[in-house]
Amino acid sequence: MNDLGKPLIVIGLVLVAVGVLLWSGVGRGWLGRLPGDIHYSRGNFTFYFPIVTCVLLSILLTIILRIFRR
């Protein structure tokens, strides 16, 4: 049971740190507005798909999870 407790505490601390950063406004200016994100608006219709932001977050999460797997 001790083997499970340490990773849960680390994951919890990482989530708290990310929450504090997002709450403080870090990333508000660029997150979701990267070059390559799709934004289309015409009249009263708006379509927005942050494809590059999704890819960037996926790569970052993959790296973090691979570090914790070791």
N, C-alpha and C positions, 0 to 999 in steps of 0.2 A: 504494500500500500504506500510505502514511502517513495517508491519509484514514480508513482503517479502524482504525488503531491507537489514535488519540485517543479515539474513542467507546468502544472496548473497555476502555481504562484507566478512563475515567469510570464506566462501568457496573460494573466490578469494584470500584472504590472505594465506590460506592453500596451494592453488595451487602455489602461488608465492614462498612460503617457500620450497615446495617440488621441484620446478624447480631450485631454487638456490642450494639446496643440491645436486641434480643430476648433475647440471652444474659444481659444484665444484669438483665432482669426488667421493663423498661419496657413498659407495655401489658398486663401480666399481669392487672391488676385489672379492666380494662374491655374489652379486645379479645376479642370473642366473646361478650360479655354485654351487648350494647347493647339498648336498648328496640326491640322488633320482631323480635328473634331468636326463633325458634320452639323451645320446649323442652316436651316432653310426657313424663311418666313415670307409669306405672301398674304397680304390682306389680314384677316383675323385668324390665319392658320400658321402655326409655328411647329417645326419639327427639329428636335435637337437630339443627337446621338454622339456622346463623347467616346468615340472608338479608340483614339490614341490614349486618352486617360485610362480607359479600361485595360488596354494592353500594358501600359506602364504600371498600373497597380497589380496586375497579374504577375508581371515579372518580379516586382518587389516582394510580393507575398510568396512566390516560389522560392526566391533566395532566402527569405526569412525561415520558411518551413524546412528547407534543406539544412540550414544551419542548426535548427533545433532537433532534427532527426539524428544527427551524429551522436 
